[in-house]
Amino acid sequence: MRETIKKFSGEIVGYYEIDSSGNKTVTDFLGRILGYYEKSRNVTMLFNRTVIAKGDVTGIFFRDSIRF
C-alpha cells in the first residue's frame, strides 16, 4: 500500500510504502529513499539502515518539508 504525504497546499512531499508485514519505506517526491521502519524490530532507520529511533517515527523525515 502506498500513502501520499502532502503539504496543506496539496504539494506532494513524499510517500510511505507499507508492505504486508507492516514495514515502511519512506521516499521523497522524487522516489529517493529517506528511511525505513521495520515493524518486527520496532525501529526507524535512515536510508543506510542506521537505527535512529525505537518505534515508528517516520514522520521525522518530512519535518523540514511541511510547515504549518
C-alpha positions in Angstrom: 0.0 0.0 0.0 1.3 3.5 -0.8 0.3 6.6 1.1 1.0 10.1 -0.2 2.3 12.8 2.1 1.2 16.3 1.2 1.5 19.8 2.5 -1.7 21.7 3.3 -1.3 23.4 -0.1 -1.6 19.9 -1.8 2.0 19.8 -2.8 3.4 16.2 -2.6 6.4 15.9 -0.3 6.8 12.1 -0.2 5.4 8.7 0.2 5.1 5.8 2.6 5.1 2.4 1.1 3.8 -0.2 3.6 4.3 -3.9 2.9 2.1 -6.8 4.2 4.2 -7.2 7.3 3.8 -3.5 8.3 7.3 -2.4 7.3 7.5 1.1 5.8 9.8 2.5 3.2 9.8 6.3 3.2 10.6 8.2 0.0 10.7 11.8 -1.1 8.6 13.1 -4.0 11.3 12.1 -6.5 11.3 8.5 -5.2 14.6 8.7 -3.3 14.6 6.5 -0.2 14.8 8.6 3.0 14.4 5.8 5.6 12.6 2.7 6.8 10.5 1.4 9.7 10.9 -2.3 10.5 7.9 -3.4 12.4 9.4 -6.7 13.7 12.2 -4.8 15.4 10.1 -1.7 16.1 12.9 0.6 14.9 13.1 3.5 12.5 16.3 3.6 10.3 18.0 6.1 7.9 18.4 5.2 4.2 21.6 3.4 5.0 19.9 1.2 7.7 21.4 3.0 10.7 18.9 2.8 13.5 17.8 6.3 14.7 14.9 5.6 17.0 12.9 2.9 18.7 9.3 2.9 17.4 7.7 4.4 14.3 8.9 8.0 13.9 9.0 8.0 10.1 7.2 11.4 10.1 10.6 13.0 11.1 11.8 12.5 7.5 9.3 15.2 6.4 9.7 17.7 9.3 11.5 20.2 7.1 9.2 19.8 4.2 5.9 20.5 6.0 5.4 23.9 7.6 2.2 24.8 9.5 
